[in-house]
Amino acid sequence: MSDKLTGVVVAHSELAASLLAAVRAIAGDDHGLAAVSNTGCDRAALLKSLDAAIGAGPAVVFTDMAGGSCAFTAAALARGRGDVRVVTGVNLAMLVDFAFHRELPVAEAARRAVEVGRTAVGLVEK
Amino acid sequence: MSLVLYRIDDRLIHGQVVVGWGQRLGIGFIVLVDDGVKANVWEQELYRMGVPGAMDVAFATVAEAAGHVAEWERDPRKGILLTGDVDTMVALCDQAPGVRKVNLGGVHAKDGRRERLRYVFLTDAEAAKLVALAARGVEVTAQDLPTTKPVPMADLA
């Protein structure tokens, strides 16, 4: 069993799998990240899929929209588990950074992901 | 403008509702009719976090909703009423005869259900209840997003 954090991306349609493909392209492999889609799932089915992907934890769950079914499900699951944190608004920059910082305590890794993700969003001036 | 959508969606408040319908129709409020969510303050807070600040969210049991439908219909804003399953919407229609249109927005796969559309899976009992609702004059159609074509219940039975 690994001492490193698990990361789970849960998102609409094929977004999570595509983000993981991009992480692989940049970082070489999955780095403990897994993808879950909400396609075809009601809340109970998505909860089951997400729980299976998290496994024993500890884990950071990355979701796409703050107000979507993925975020609701992740928050509901994390509520009962002290070793799971949820980060909304996932982007590639935070995932690539997370891939190389999975040894951090889960709360610190989640905070770092938020900071890195925010920093990655900007306006390219002409 | 009143309630412009009575929707059955087992994901309740989520992206399709808030963005897909909410932004396109200029929705000002959402009513979530679910006895379980009504009894769970933490879950209500979670759902409130997921909607834009300009959009109000109300939570109600079926009985409470039945007593408030007329009031919501007089609201100057446009609203969406949501239930998480067929039985809850049918119960609401039984208690609030003013409901004339029901939208099947998302009922996903589960034991005993058969696929009717990509986003609509129903048991025969659920389908029969919706057919009976349609026979009483309620317009029942499936439509996940405003950009897709509504499918009459008769085509899904």
Boltz contact constraints between the chains, C-beta under 6 A:
constraints:
  - contact:
      token1: [A, 40]
      token2: [B, 108]
      max_distance: 6.0
  - contact:
      token1: [A, 42]
      token2: [B, 10]
      max_distance: 6.0
  - contact:
      token1: [A, 42]
      token2: [B, 108]
      max_distance: 6.0
  - contact:
      token1: [A, 65]
      token2: [B, 15]
      max_distance: 6.0
  - contact:
      token1: [A, 67]
      token2: [B, 18]
      max_distance: 6.0
  - contact:
      token1: [A, 67]
      token2: [B, 50]
      max_distance: 6.0
  - contact:
      token1: [A, 68]
      token2: [B, 14]
      max_distance: 6.0
  - contact:
      token1: [A, 68]
      token2: [B, 15]
      max_distance: 6.0
  - contact:
      token1: [A, 69]
      token2: [B, 11]
      max_distance: 6.0
  - contact:
      token1: [A, 69]
      token2: [B, 14]
      max_distance: 6.0
  - contact:
      token1: [A, 72]
      token2: [B, 46]
      max_distance: 6.0
  - contact:
      token1: [A, 75]
      token2: [B, 46]
      max_distance: 6.0
